[in-house]
């Protein structure tokens, strides 16, 4: 028995296994948070949250140059013992992302106030918009900080930080919605959670990176490292094009709200939120495999790359099938018993869940390879083309009067197929 415990402990201590275990716990907490929110808010409330969230997402993607990918590439190219240079890369990356985070916050406020009323039957509050803007800016910076921890090899710290974030999100949501069981409480919780999380993550990262690299990241930006980031303009432009494709994709909820009404839009939003909760598990895979794959490609280790790629394909297939089965077998009965108003979101959630296969089994190895090789341009163009086709499909379904929540969810498969099919059918 003691030997088995030691073997189990060794398995759990592996970064990928540890992150997966932590993210399973985080996903369960996120589902609990989601379930509590469902018990308080109605579908029409989710329509409002979805539209404001979509506008925030569009703005976020417009300002997203995927700084962490560029920093990962520059960091991995430095010698392993060049700790000062690697630390400088992280400081410069954080400075760039902090500027983008501030720009996101300032841009979301006027955009949401002007655009949201055009897609909703209900009036919106300036407080909701202000909270979403603050959350969007803070989250953009937090995600970068978490990426830097994993880049420096602090997978355990990153995992515990993610778990703490899930606990914090649940606690803040419950307290806020109990105090104000409406959209005021919902948006207040989003803002409080993201701002608190940003402050905590910066403090944690500063201490850990100072120990690992000799210097922290909360210091004056080194000029040379900042210039190196700025000089990688072609890489940043290609990344920005990929982000622009996501801008188009983020318009899905706006199209659904405009052509199908608040009820269908709210159901679609619930399904997407459920899928986002499932993606918490997917993120555990990417957190370990992405920097590992980048290092394998830059190091010319083809055997390691193909071994990791095979693992991701197997994991992706199993995860996708399991997610679809769980959506139908578990969420269906739960919705019928406890959330009858949201029962219409079960099938759209199952349609979304199948995308996990592509997210892990293809994107999981393809994107790190493209980042390491500095050739994301074609991928960006395919992503943009797929996003445009998705929106056109939604508009066509809406004009034909067939735009249901399930049909809108199915349209999300179009950009996935258009983007990844060329890479899957090409010769190795």
VOMAR-574881 format. One record per residue: residue in one letter; x, z, y of N, C-alpha, C in turn. Coordinates in steps of 0.05 Angstrom, whole numbers, plus 5000, padded with zeros to 4 digits. Layout:
N
AXZYXZYXZY ...
//
This chain:
428
X501750004976500050005000501750005025 X503850165024505650185047507049915052 X507749775030509049515032507149315045 X504649315036502649125047502249175077 X502249425085501949485113504249385129 X506649405118509049305132508949005135 X508048865113507748575114505648495135 X503448635135501348565155502348615183 X503848825187504848885214506848665223 X508448565204510348355211508848095219 X506648035205505047805212503847825239 X502748065245501348105271503448095294 X505848175288507948185309508847905317 X508247705300508947425308507347355333 X508547235354507147185379504547035376 X504446825359501946675356499746845344 X500447005323498547175310497547395329 X499447505343498747725362496847625384 X497547395396495847275417493147205406 X493047105381490447035369488747285366 X489947495355488547745351487547855378 X489247855398488447955424486147785435 X486347525433484347355444481747365429 X481847425403479347475388477947715400 X479447925405478248165418477148095446 X478747945460477947865487475347695487 X475247515467472947345465470447505458 X470747695440468447875433467448025458 X469348125473468648265498467248075518 X468247825519467047625537464247565527 X463847545501461147495491459247725497 X460347975495458648205502457948195532 X459848125548459248095577457147875582 X457447655567455647425570452847515561 X452647665539450047755528448747945548 X450248125560449048305580448048155604 X449647955613448747785636446147635629 X445947535604443547395596441047575597 X441547835591439248025590438248095618 X439848025638439148095666438147855682 X439547635679438947395695437247195680 X435847025695434046825683435446545685 X434346345670435546075671435845965700 X433846015717434145915744436346045759 X437046295752439346435764441946295756 X442046215730444446085721444745805733 X442445685741442645435756444045465782 X443345675797444745735822447745795817 X448245975798451046035791452545795782 X451145615767452445375758453245185780 X451445145799451944955821454145065839 X454045315846456145425863458745435848 X458645495822461045495806462245215803 X460445015801461444735798462844645824 X461644715847462944645872465644785875 X465745035867468245185867470245055848 X469344965825471044835806472144575816 X470444415830471344165841473544205862 X473144405879475144465900477744555887 X477444725866479844835852481444605840 X480044415828481444185815482744005836 X481443975859482543805880485143905890 X485444175890487944295900489844365876 X489144295852490744365829492744155822 X495244205827497444025819498744115793 X497444295779498444405753501344505757 X501644675776504344775783505744905760 X504145045743505445185721506744995701 X505544745698506844545681509444455692 X509544405718512044325730514144545728 X513344795734515145015732516245045704 X514445015684515245025656517444825650 X517044585660518944365655521644425668 X521644515693524144575707525544825695 X523945025688524945265676526345205649 X525045045632526044985605528644815606 X528944665628531344495630533844655638 X533444905648535745065656536945195631 X539645235631540845375608539745645604 X539645735579538445995572539646225586 X542246205593543646435605543546415636 X542346205647542146175676539646325686 X539746595684537446755690536646735720 X538646725738538146705766536546455773 X537446225761536145975767533345965756 X533046075732530346085720528446265736 X529546485746527946665762527046525788 X528946375800528346235825526146025820 X526145905797523945705791521245845791 X521146085780518546225779517646305807 X519546395823518846475851517746235866 X519146005864518245775878515445685868 X515045695841512445615830510245795840 X510846055841508746245851508146195880 X510146135896509646085925507845835928 X508445625913506845385915503945445907 X503645595885500945655875499445845893 X500846025906499546205925498446055949 X499945855959498945685980496545535972 X496545435947494245285937491845465934 X492345715925490145905921488745975948 X490346005969489246055995487545816005 X488645576000487145336008484545305993 X484545385968482145375952479945555963 X480745805970478845995981477645896007 X479345796025478345706051476645456049 X477145286028475645046025472945076011 X472745275993470345315978468045405996 X468645566016466445686032464845476046 X466045296063464345096076463144896057 X464644826036463644626017461144726003 X461244975993458945085979456445115997 X456945216021454745256040453344996048 X454844786049453744526057452544366033 X453844386010453044215988451044335969 X451344595963449544725943446544695949 X445644725974442844685980441744415973 X443444215971442543945965441743915936 X442644095918442244065890440344285878 X439544475895437944695885435244715898 X433344815883430644865894430445135908 X432445305903432445575915434445585938 X434145785955436045835976438445985966 X440745945979443146095970443946285992 X445446485984446446696003449346646009 X450146696034452946666042454746856027 X453547086018455147286003456047165976 X454247025963454946905937457246705940 X457146555961459246355966461846485972 X461746695989464246835996465546965972 X463947085954464947205930466246995912 X464846765908465946555891468546445902 X468746415928471146305941473546495936 X473046755940475246945936476046945906 X474146935888474746935860476346685852 X475646455863476946205856479946205864 X480446305888483146315898484846505882 X483746745876485146945861485746855833 X483746735820484146645793486246425790 X486446245810488446035809491246155808 X491646375822494346505823494746665797 X492646805788492946975764493746805740 X492446575736493046405713496046325713 X497046275737499846195739501746425732 X501046665741502646905734502746945704 X500446925691500346955662502046745648 X501946495658503646285647506546345649 X507346465672510146535676511146745656 X509346935650510147145631510647025603 X509046835595509446705569511846525570 X512346405592514746235595517246395592 X517246635602519646815600519746955573 X517846885555517947005528516547265525 X515047345546513647605545510747565534 X510647465509508047405497506347665493 X507647875486506248125482504948225508 X506548225529505448305555503148125564 X503447865560501347685567498847745552 X499147805526496847865509495348115518 X496848335523495648575532494348545560 X495548375577494348325603491648185600 X491547985581489047845576486848035565 X487648215547485748405536484748595558 X486548685575485748855597483848715616 X484348455620482548295637479748285625 X479548245599476948235586475448495589 X476848725585475648985588474749025617 X476448955636475748985664473348815671 X473248565661470948395667468348505657 X468348615633465948735621465048975637 X466949155644466249395658465149335686 X466549165700465649095727462948955727 X462548775708459948635706457648825700 X458049005681455949195674455249375698 X457349485711456949665733455549525756 X456549285762455449135785452549045780 X451948945756449248855751447249085747 X448249315739446449545738445749645766 X447749625784447249705812445449505826 X445949245820444349025832443648825811 X441448855797440748675774439748405784 X441348265799440648005810443247845815 X442947625829445347455835447247595854 X446347775871448147935888450148085870 X449148225850450848375832452648195816 X451647965807453147775791455547665806 X455147575830457347465846459347675855 X458247915862460048135869461948205847 X460948205822462548265799464748055796 X464147805800466147585797468347625816 X467747685842469747725862471447975857 X470248195851471748445846473648415823 X472648305801474248275777476748105782 X476447875795478747695799480747805819 X479847935840481748045859483248275847 X481848455833483248685821485248585800 X484448385784486148275763488648155775 X488348015797490647885810492748095819 X491848315831493648525840495048655816 X493548715795494748835772496748655758 X496048395755497848205742500448165757 X500348155784502748125800504548365796 X503448605795505048855792506348855764 X504748785744505848775716508048565714 X507548325724509548115722512048175737 X511848305759514148375775516048565759 X514848765746516448945731517748825706 X516148665691517148545666519248335672 X518748155691520647945697523248045709 X523048265724525448395735527248485712 X525948595691527548695668528748455652 X527148245649527948025632529947835646 X529547785671531147595686533047715706 X532847975710534548105729533448115757 X531447955763530147955789527147895786 X525548005804522647965802521847705816 X519247675819518147435832516947485859 X516747735867515647805894517947835913 X519147605921521347615940521347345955 X523247325974523447085990523946835972 X522546625978522746385962525446245965 X526946205943529546065945529145775953 X530645685974530245425985530745205964 X532945235949533645025930531544985909 X530445205898528345185878525845065889 X525145135914522745025926523044715930 X525444635939525944345943525744205916 X526744325895526644205868523744155860 X522044355866519144315860517944085876 X518644085901517443875919518443595912 X520943575903522143315896520843195872 X519643355855518343255831515543145838 X515442975859512942885870511442705851 X512842535835511542355817510142515795 X511442715785510242885765507743025776 X508043135801505843275814503443085819 X504142835827501942645833500442575807 X501942535785500542475760498842715751 X499942955754498443195748495943215765 X496243155791493943165809491742965801 X492642735790490642545781489142655757 X490542795740489142925717487143135728 X487943285748486143475760483743345773 X484243105785482042965798480042875777 X481042805753479142735731477342975725 X478443215726476843455721474843505744 X475643405768473743425790471243265784 X471543025774469242865767467642995744 X469043105725467743235702466043475712 X467143615732465743855742463143785756 X462743535762460243445775457943435755 X458443495729456243465710453943645716 X454443895723452244075729450743995754 X452143875773450743775797448943545791 X449843365773448143145766445643245750 X446143425732443843535716441843675734 X442943835753441143985772439543785789 X440843575798439543385816437443215801 X437943145776436142955762434343085742 X434943335733433243465713431943725722 X432843835745431544075755433144325748 X432344545760433744805756433544905728 X431244865714430944985687432844855667 X433044595667434844455649437744515657 X438344515683441044575692441844855684 X439945045686440645315678441245345648 X439645205632440145205603442845085596 X443444865609446044725605448344905614 X447945045635450045235645450445455625 X448345565614448645775594450245675570 X449645435561451145315538454145285545 X454645195569457445155577458945425579 X457545625589458745895591459346005563 X457545955544458046045516460445895505 X460745645511463045485502465545595515 X465445665541467745775554468646035541 X466746195532467446435518468946375492 X468046165478469446085453472245975459 X472645855483475245755490477245975494 X476346225497478246445498479946465473 X478746385450480346385425482246155426 X481445925436483145685438485545745455 X485145895476487345945495489646095481 X488946255462491046405447492946215434 X491945995423493545795409495445665430 X494245585452495845445473497945625485 X497345875488499246065501501846075486 X501746065460504246065444505445785440 X503745605431504745345423505745165447 X504445185470505245015492508145045501 X509045285508511945315515513745255492 X512845325468514545275444514944975439 X512744825442512944535439514544395460 X514244495485515944375507518844425501 X519544665492522344725485523344545462 X521644495442522444335419522944045428 X521243935445521543655454524043635471 X524443815490526843795507529343845492 X529144005470531544055453532043845432 X530243635431530543425411530143505383 X528643725378528143825351525543695341 X525843455329523443305320522143445296 X523743555278522543695255520843925264 X521744085283520244315293517644215307 X517944005322515543895336513443805316 X514143655296512243555277511043785260 X512543985254511544215240509344365256 X509944405282508044535300505544355303 X505944095306503743905309501843925285 X502943925261501343945237499744195236 X501044415243499644675244497244655263 X497544535286495444515306493144345296 X493744125282491643955271489944105251 X491244255234489744415213488144635227 X489344775245487944995259485544885275 X485944655288483844535304481444455287 X481944325264479744255247478144495237 X479544695228478244935218476745085240 X477945105264476645245286474145105295 X474244835297471944685306469644705287 X470044685261467944705242466744995242 X468545185244467545465245465945525270 X466745415292465345455318462545335317 X462245095306459644965304457845125285 X458945205262457345355243456445625254 X458245765268457646015280455445985302 X455645775318453745725339450945705328 X450645565305447945525294447045765277 X448845875262448046095243447846365256 X449346405278449446675290447946675317 X448646485335447446485361444446425360 X443646245341440846175339439046415334 X439546565312437846805307438047015330 X440447045341440747245363439047165387 X439046905394437546815417434546845411 X433646785387430846805380429847095382 X431647275375430847565373431147705400 X433347655414433847815438433747655465 X434147385464434147235489432346985486 X429747025481427946795477427946605501 X428446695525428446515548430746325547 X432846385532435246225531435546085504 X433446075488433745965461434445665462 X433645535483434245245485437145185488 X438845385493441745335496443245335470 X441945395447443345415422444545145413 X442844935412443844675403445944565422 X445544575449447744485467450344635463 X450144895456452545045451454044945426 X452544875405453744765381455044495386 X453744335403454944075410457644115425 X457644305444460144375458462244475438 X461444645420463344785402465044585386 X463944355379465544165364467944065379 X467944075405470143985421472644155417 X472344385405474644565400476644415382 X475644255363477444105346479343925361 X478343785382480043615398481843785416 X480744005427482244165445484744285432 X484544365407486844475392488344265377 X486944105361488243925342489543685355 X488743615379490043385392491343465419 X489743585436490843655462493043865459 X492744045439494644255435497544165433 X498043935420500743835417501343605436 X499243455443499743215460500543285488 X499143475501499743535529502543655532 X503443855516506143945519508243725515 X507743535497509643315493509743145518 X507543085530507442915555508743055578 X508343325580509543475602512543485599 X513543535574516443545569517743275575 X516443055568517542795572517042675600 X515442825616514942735643513242485645 X511442435626509842195626506942255622 X505742365643502942435641501142245656 X502342025667500741835683498541695669 X499141585645497141445629494941635620 X495741875612493742075604491842135627 X492942155651491342215675489341995680 X490241745678488441515682486241505661 X486941565636484841565615482841795620 X483842025629482142255635480142185657 X481142055677479441975700477341775691 X478141575675476241385665474141515648 X474941705631472941845614471042015630 X472042145651470342305668468242135683 X469141905692467241725706465041625687 X465841555662463941475642461941695636 X462941945635461142165629459042195651 X459842185676457942215698455941985699 X456941745694455141515693453041545671 X453941645648452141695625449941895633 X450742105647448842315655446842195675 X447842035694446041905713444041715699 X445141565679443441385665441241525649 X442041745636440041905621437942035640 X438942115664437142235683435042035694 X436041795700434241595711432241505690 X433041515664431341445642429441665634 X429741905646428042125639428742265613 X431242225603432042335578434342535580 X434642655604436942835609436143125601 X436543185576436143455567438743605567 X438643865562441144025561442943925538 X441743865515443243775492444543505497 X443143325510444243055517446543085536 X446243265556448343305575450843425562 X450443595542452743705527454143485511 X452543315498453643095482455342905500 X454542875525456042695543458942795547 X459443045542462143155545464043045524 X463042925503464742805482465842535492 X464542405511465442145520468242155532 X468842335552471542345563473642425542 X472842595523474742685503475542445485 X473542285477474142055460475841845475 X475141795500476541585516479441675521 X479841935526482442035533484342045510 X483342145487485142205465485341985443 X483241815442483241605421485741425421 X486641335445489041155445491541295434 X491741555438494141695427493941745397 X491441745387491141795358491341535341 X490741305353490841055338493440905341 X495140995360497640855364499540915340 X501540745337503540795316505341025324 X506241195305508041415312510741305320 
//
